[in-house]
Amino acid sequence: MNYLITGGYGFVGSYLANKLINEKSNRVYVIDNLSNKNQNFVSKKVKKIYGNVSDFTFLEKIVTKKKIDYIYHLSATINESVFKEDVYNDIFTSIISTVNFLEIIKKHKIKKFIFISSIAVYGKAKKEKFDENSVTKPEFSYGISKKCAEDYVEYYSKKFKLNCSVIRVGNIYGPFQPKIGEVGVINIFIKNALKNKLIKIFGKGNQSRDFIFIDDVVNFLIKCKSIKSNIYNLVSGNSIKIISLAKLIKKITKTQSNIKFFKERLEEVGNFRASSTLAKKNKLKISFNIEKGIKKTVQFYEKNKQFL
Ligand SMILES: NC(=O)c1ccc[n+]([C@@H]2O[C@H](COP(=O)([O-])OP(=O)(O)OC[C@H]3O[C@@H](n4cnc5c(N)ncnc54)[C@H](O)[C@@H]3O)[C@@H](O)[C@H]2O)c1
C-alpha cells in the first residue's frame, strides 16, 4: 500500500511513518515544509518530500504520481500561545490544505482520507465528559480552523461519498515530543525534572487534562484505515490534574526539582474530560495508563540524554 503523511517530520507523523514502513509491502511518503524546525527522527526508508500542503498542484501531483492509497493529514501549526497565533497560517495549513485534498480525492479516488483534528474543537471544559456528539465551540484559532476543516471533510464525504475519518486527539505525549512554547507539558516537566530544574505550573495546578501516550495514538491511527468513516475522539478517557502530574513525575524521576506556581495563562480551558467510547467500539486499545507512559518516556530520556 502507498501512504502519504502530511506533517510527517513532526512528532506524531514521524512515529506513524516509522511504524507503517515496518511492513515490507508499504511505501510511505511524508510531506513537510519544515516550518517546525525540530530534530526529525523519520526512518531513512521513508520517502521525504519538501513542500507546502496549501499548494494544490503540488499535492495533486504527489497523490497521482505516487499512486497514494491512504492519506493521513497531520500537518498543523501548533501555536505557542494565544498571543502568538498565526491565524492565516492556521487557515492555510488546516483548512485550505484539507479542501485541497478533498478536491483531489473527489477526482482521483483513494482508499481513505484521515484528518487529524483535536479536542480543541470542544473549547472550554464543561461539567460533561465530551463525546463526539457534544457541542463544539472552539475558543482559539487552532481549534476554529480544525473545526472548519472537519466540517468540510463531513460535507465532501456525504456529498461525494468519499471514505474519510476525523480523529479528535487529546494531549499526546511520549519520547521525542518537541517543546513548542509551553505545549507538551509532560515532556517539559520530565526534561526539567531530569535536569533538576524548576517545574513551572501556570495557575494552581487544579486544571485537569486528558493525556494519551503516542504508541496508543499511532496504533489507533493505523486501525483507522479499516473502520467506519466517522468522527472519533482519541483520548485516554482519564484526566489528571496538572499538580498531580507534576508530583507523579517528581516521584518517578526522583528529582530534586521544586514545583513553582505562576500566573494562569489565558488559554486554560478548565477541567477537561473526554471519552473515546466510539473509538473503543472500533478497535481502540489504551495500553498505557499515565504512570506507564511517563515511565517509558523517562526511561527514554535517561538513556538518550542528547534529547533532553
Ligand atoms: N501533539 C499533540 O498533543 C496533539 C494533540 C491533538 C492533536 N494534534 C494534531 O496532531 C497532528 C500532529 O501534531 P504533532 O504534535 O506531530 O505536531 P508537530 O508540530 O510536531 O508536527 C506538525 C508538522 O507539520 C509541519 N507543517 C506545518 N505547516 C505545514 C505546511 N503548511 N505544509 C507542510 N507541512 C507543514 C511542521 O513542519 C511539522 O513538522 C496535528 O494535526 C495536531 O494538530 C496533536
The ligand as a Gaussian input file, in Angstrom:
#p B3LYP/6-31G(d) Opt

LIG

0 1
 N        0.764000      16.808000      19.897000
 C       -0.442000      16.858000      20.460000
 O       -0.586000      16.837000      21.691000
 C       -1.676000      16.920000      19.587000
 C       -2.944000      16.909000      20.199000
 C       -4.082000      16.943000      19.403000
 C       -3.967000      16.983000      18.030000
 N       -2.742000      17.008000      17.460000
 C       -2.653000      17.078000      15.994000
 O       -1.805000      16.036000      15.535000
 C       -1.104000      16.488000      14.369000
 C        0.370000      16.278000      14.546000
 O        0.825000      17.019000      15.682000
 P        2.325000      16.993000      16.157000
 O        2.332000      17.047000      17.622000
 O        3.035000      15.900000      15.438000
 O        2.830000      18.414000      15.619000
 P        4.269000      18.816000      15.051000
 O        4.351000      20.299000      15.119000
 O        5.342000      18.011000      15.701000
 O        4.167000      18.365000      13.534000
 C        3.459000      19.093000      12.564000
 C        4.309000      19.116000      11.302000
 O        3.565000      19.821000      10.275000
 C        4.509000      20.549000       9.508000
 N        3.796000      21.635000       8.809000
 C        3.240000      22.741000       9.364000
 N        2.690000      23.507000       8.412000
 C        2.885000      22.859000       7.225000
 C        2.559000      23.147000       5.873000
 N        1.882000      24.251000       5.550000
 N        2.922000      22.258000       4.910000
 C        3.611000      21.128000       5.220000
 N        3.968000      20.814000       6.481000
 C        3.611000      21.660000       7.477000
 C        5.528000      21.057000      10.529000
 O        6.770000      21.400000       9.933000
 C        5.644000      19.858000      11.481000
 O        6.722000      19.010000      11.124000
 C       -1.510000      17.932000      14.168000
 O       -2.529000      17.998000      13.213000
 C       -2.026000      18.369000      15.517000
 O       -2.967000      19.392000      15.405000
 C       -1.585000      16.970000      18.202000

